[in-house]
Amino acid sequence: MIQLPEVRNMPNYNFEKLLVNLDKNVQKLRIGNNTRPNSFDRDVSHFKQEWLGNGYATPLNETQMRSVSMYLMEAEETFILLVQRGSLITRFLKLLSDATSIGNQKRLVQLYFQYYQIFKKYSVNVKVYIVSMLSNFSGHNLLLNEYKWHIKNLFSPQKLIDEMDLHELTQKFAISSNSEYYRTLLILQLIKKVEALAPGEYDRKLFDSIQIHKDYMYDEYTHVGEFAVRQLIETMMVNTNINYAQWVTYIIDIIGDPRTVSVTTAHNIPWSRVGEKYKYFMIRYLSREDLDLFLDVLGDNDPNIDAIYQYRKKFWRNFGKYVQFTKLFITSHKYNELPENIKRRFNGKNTAYSFISESSKSCIYIDLGEIKIIEGTHNAKVRLYSDIPIDLSKFHFSYTDFYKTPKAKESLIESGEITHFNSENGYWQGKVLHQVKQYKRVKIRLADTY
């Protein structure tokens, strides 16, 4: 075996950066000569004065068109002003369509890419000018021939993204990453990947990308993050009995917990755009998840510490499908034992998660619709209410808030304060179930609760 000498003092190249720069340079070569003509400033000044100032579409030679089209590629406000002039934008597009210069012909398509959404917003039929130019083109320019070959799909970003990956498209068509067309393709690719996820599948790279671009508009009313959330929930609604823990945490990170109570309506706007059906599905899903958290984690599975733990767990597990809303009240001791993804929800912004100033008792507020309940761990009592007994927007509570405040006293139903007594014979379970059934129809047998 030949032993090669150790290579020392090699330059520390950033190859990733080098490849990015090479890509950019290749793109520039494909687009063509973007060096400003010597007459650039004079040409642009003439255009502004005559076209935009006086409203006259004076003739432009090839050099002037090159100057003006290069200028417009970087001057969005001026381009919008031109579009708003109606006939002026169509006159300018016609000039580019009839141009003999390869560079000007390319820039007609590049303008379409750059201002894709603006053309749509103002209903400018740029397609007719591009089709006319490409139909008459019979040269050998590779980029224009690519446009001509894909002319049917060039005006349908969805069809293009169904055919090719975004990176391949940007290379093949020289699409700038700063263009509106690129943003549209990116959005479509992200949603396509979300729709292709298996139930519960967590694609970290994809989810991080959606988080970065979540405020991009998917359509006139919905942001990318909101549409992605809708797609995830659609999957959750159809495919049950899957572990969606990572999806749930991600959904909350993207647009917040739908149960959060706010004095303003701003928090609920994203969820209203996602849709009421999806919002209420998540409220129930998260509430049942938190009921499980309360029953499994917040008590102590030690009869000497929390004698009611197993009985409480078996009893309330029967109510999962009836739960409409929950709010947790947790001790600082139990908070430290929570998994990190749950801890993040106790951030002072999500009102479904709050703290209680108790050494041992954690509690949960359970809304069954017609009747409300507050249950607690250890030696806490069960309390049943006809109305919401607390301020759901608060983050800090004491145990006495559940029975000493005027609101709690007024909401407490008659004989609605029940001690966990004689659990092994179903005594307290029977009393609670009887009270619940006075207000709500539930198909739960006492024999199944203890």
Residue pairs with C-beta under 8 A, 6 or more apart in sequence:
23 171
26 171
27 170
27 171
27 174
27 176
28 34
30 142
30 143
30 174
31 106
31 107
31 110
31 143
31 174
32 102
32 103
32 106
32 143
33 103
34 70
34 103
36 67
36 70
37 43
37 63
37 66
37 67
39 63
39 64
39 67
40 67
40 70
40 71
43 60
43 63
43 64
43 67
43 68
44 67
44 68
44 71
46 58
46 64
47 60
47 64
47 67
47 68
47 71
48 78
50 56
50 58
51 57
51 58
51 82
51 85
51 88
51 92
52 78
52 81
52 82
52 85
52 88
55 85
55 88
57 87
57 88
57 91
57 92
60 68
60 95
62 99
62 100
62 101
62 104
65 95
65 96
65 99
65 101
65 104
66 101
66 103
66 104
66 107
68 92
69 96
69 104
69 107
69 108
69 111
70 107
71 78
72 78
72 79
72 82
72 111
73 107
73 110
73 111
73 114
76 115
76 118
79 111
79 115
79 118
80 118
82 88
82 89
82 92
83 89
83 115
83 118
83 119
83 122
83 124
84 122
89 124
90 124
90 125
90 129
93 108
93 111
93 124
93 126
93 129
94 129
96 104
96 105
96 107
96 108
96 111
96 129
96 133
97 105
97 108
97 129
97 130
97 132
97 133
98 133
99 105
99 108
99 133
102 139
102 141
102 144
105 133
105 137
105 144
106 141
106 143
106 144
106 174
108 129
108 130
108 133
109 130
109 147
109 154
110 174
110 176
110 179
111 126
112 119
112 126
112 130
112 181
113 173
113 175
113 176
113 179
113 180
113 181
113 182
114 176
114 178
114 179
114 180
114 181
115 179
115 180
116 157
116 179
116 180
116 181
116 184
117 180
117 184
118 124
118 180
119 126
127 155
130 147
130 151
130 154
131 151
134 144
134 147
134 148
134 151
135 148
137 144
137 145
137 148
139 145
143 173
143 174
146 172
146 173
147 154
147 173
150 160
150 173
152 159
153 159
153 160
153 163
154 160
154 173
157 181
157 184
157 185
157 188
158 188
160 169
160 185
161 169
161 185
161 188
161 189
161 192
162 192
164 172
165 189
166 182
166 185
166 186
166 189
169 175
169 185
170 177
170 182
170 185
175 181
175 182
175 185
176 182
183 216
186 213
186 216
187 213
187 216
187 218
187 224
190 206
190 209
190 210
190 213
190 224
190 228
191 218
191 224
191 227
191 228
191 231
193 203
193 206
194 206
194 210
194 228
194 231
194 232
195 231
197 203
197 206
197 232
197 235
199 235
199 236
199 239
199 242
199 244
200 239
200 242
200 243
200 244
200 246
200 247
202 246
202 247
202 250
207 250
210 224
210 225
210 228
210 254
211 225
211 253
211 254
213 224
213 225
214 223
214 224
214 225
214 226
214 228
214 254
215 223
215 224
215 225
216 223
216 224
217 223
217 224
218 224
218 226
218 227
219 227
221 273
222 230
222 273
222 274
223 270
223 273
225 254
225 255
225 270
226 254
226 255
226 270
226 273
226 274
228 254
229 251
229 254
229 255
229 274
229 278
230 274
230 275
230 278
232 247
232 250
232 251
233 251
233 274
233 278
233 281
233 282
234 278
236 242
236 244
236 247
236 281
236 285
237 278
237 281
244 285
245 341
246 341
248 285
248 286
248 289
249 341
249 344
251 282
252 345
252 350
255 270
255 271
255 274
256 267
256 270
256 271
256 349
256 350
257 286
257 345
257 350
257 352
258 268
258 271
258 279
258 280
258 282
258 283
258 286
259 283
259 286
259 287
259 325
259 326
259 327
259 350
259 351
259 352
260 267
260 349
260 350
260 351
260 352
261 351
261 392
261 393
262 268
262 351
262 393
263 393
271 278
271 279
272 279
283 324
283 325
284 323
284 324
284 325
286 326
286 352
287 323
287 324
287 325
287 326
287 366
287 367
288 320
288 321
288 323
288 326
290 326
290 328
290 352
290 364
291 316
291 319
291 320
291 323
291 326
291 364
291 366
292 320
293 328
293 342
294 326
294 328
294 362
294 364
294 375
294 377
295 312
295 313
295 316
295 317
296 313
297 334
297 337
297 338
298 328
298 330
298 334
298 362
298 364
298 377
299 306
299 308
299 309
299 312
299 313
299 362
299 377
299 378
300 306
300 309
300 377
300 378
301 309
301 310
302 309
303 309
305 378
306 377
306 378
307 423
308 377
308 378
308 420
308 423
309 377
311 420
311 423
311 424
311 429
311 450
312 375
312 377
312 420
314 449
314 450
315 429
315 432
315 449
315 450
316 366
316 375
318 444
318 448
318 449
319 366
319 368
319 442
319 444
322 368
322 369
322 440
322 442
323 366
323 367
323 368
324 367
324 368
324 369
325 365
325 366
325 367
326 352
326 364
326 365
326 366
326 367
327 351
327 352
327 353
327 354
327 364
327 365
327 392
328 352
328 353
328 354
328 362
328 363
328 364
328 365
329 354
329 355
329 356
329 362
329 363
329 364
329 365
329 397
330 338
330 346
330 353
330 354
330 355
330 356
330 362
331 355
331 356
331 358
331 359
331 360
331 361
331 362
332 355
333 359
333 360
334 362
335 343
335 346
335 355
338 346
345 352
345 353
346 353
346 354
346 355
347 353
348 395
351 392
351 393
351 394
351 395
354 394
354 395
354 396
354 397
355 395
355 396
355 397
356 362
356 363
356 396
356 397
356 398
356 399
357 396
357 397
357 398
357 399
358 398
358 399
360 377
360 378
361 376
361 377
361 378
361 379
361 380
361 399
362 376
362 377
363 374
363 375
363 376
363 377
363 380
363 399
363 402
364 374
364 375
364 376
365 372
365 373
365 374
365 390
365 392
366 372
366 373
366 374
366 375
367 373
367 388
368 436
368 439
368 440
368 442
369 440
370 439
370 440
371 384
371 385
371 386
371 413
371 435
371 436
371 439
371 440
372 384
372 385
372 386
372 387
372 388
372 389
372 411
373 382
373 383
373 384
373 385
373 436
374 382
374 383
374 385
374 389
374 390
374 402
375 382
376 382
376 399
379 420
380 399
380 420
381 417
381 418
381 419
381 420
382 417
382 418
382 419
382 420
382 428
382 432
383 389
383 402
383 403
383 408
383 412
383 416
383 417
383 418
384 412
384 413
384 416
384 417
384 418
384 432
384 435
384 436
385 408
385 411
385 412
385 413
385 416
386 411
386 413
386 439
387 410
387 411
388 411
389 402
389 405
389 407
389 408
389 411
389 412
390 397
390 401
390 402
390 405
390 407
390 408
391 407
401 408
402 408
403 409
403 412
403 417
413 435
413 439
415 431
415 435
416 435
418 428
418 431
418 432
418 435
419 428
420 428
421 427
421 428
422 428
423 429
423 450
424 450
425 450
426 446
426 447
426 449
426 450
429 446
429 449
429 450
430 446
433 442
433 444
433 446
433 449
436 442
